Amino acid sequence: MLQTIRRRLGHPFKATLALLESRWSPHLLDDVMERLLQDSRIGKALSRWSNGRLPEPRKSTQASESQQAAANRRGDPRLSTEARHNMQLYVVRHGIAVDDGAGDPDDWRTLTKKGRRRFQRTARAFGNLGRKLDLILTSPLVRAVQTAEILAGETDHGEVAVLAELDPKFDVEAARKAVANRAGNAEALAIVGHEPQLSAVLAALSGVRQAEIDLEKGAIVRVDVQSLTDGGSANPRWWLKPRGSRKKGLPLRKDDVEQEVEASSARSERKTKKHRRGKQKAGESLNPAESGRDDGQESTAS
């Protein structure tokens, strides 16, 4: 029966989606696909089935009246007809750069080796999700351009272009309007820039206070937006940490208690590892020739 379905639908992954379509809502299918594509082995298999091109999450063309009413009551944009055509906006802060005291003008500061290596890992993790970027816009500053080049090298993408308003000397409103004008009908857009401009953009779109946002160098944040110029229109989805792990929502600052708990946990972990290494070294040295005793007898080794 499965072979018959495959012959009729032409693709084993699409066949599975077709079987689930009558039982699962479209946005839930998209979430399932998103989770599947996080696994590199599944991604490779899907790539082989799709002639080297990973399938994109499907977009629903119509939401049921009951789903629409429920979504409106909850203020949840994911089930609305408009939200199904939202833009995926990826906000990317440049990687670690050389200090501004190195003698070069700020505009010409480059990524450090550590900055390149760490963002390469993050960009690769993003690329493994199988998302195509229709457009990558970057600040004209060198460290941002280099970050955008690394991102482009690890993803399926369209145009890569410099946008002057992503220079941090421009205010948030100028940046938002310029990005909106340049984005056109792009469904997936990445902007690569600097702080505090980028956290100001995220705050303006999401309604979260800028002081609560903690955007690390090399982080990638996904928000789904209905409009780039209207406040509070974003649906924060997830963000990739500079080391490549993914977390839900926006990158928010931790309070003093959380920071102390994490610091204490890290110190405890370091002590445990140090203790284990010490025991391991001691165990390696306790062989019969070195211990001075073997089954209760004096050692004769000189």
Buried (B, 14 or more C-beta within 10 A) or exposed (E): EEEEBEEEBEBBBBBBBEEEEEEBBBBEBBBBBBEBBEEEEBBEBBBEBBEEEBBBBBEBEEBEEEBBEEBEEEEBBBBBEEBBEBBBBBBBBBBBBBEEEEEEEEEEBBBBEEBBEBBBBBBBBBBBBBBBBBBBBBBBBBBBBBBBBBBBEBBBBBEBEBBEBBBBEBEBEBBBBBBBEBBEEBBBBBBBBBBBBBBBBBBBBBEBEBEBBEBBBBBBBBBBBBBBBEEEBBBBBBBBBBEBEBEEEBBBEEEEEEEEEEEEEEEEEEEEEEEEEEEEEEEEEEEEEEEEEEEEEEEEEE
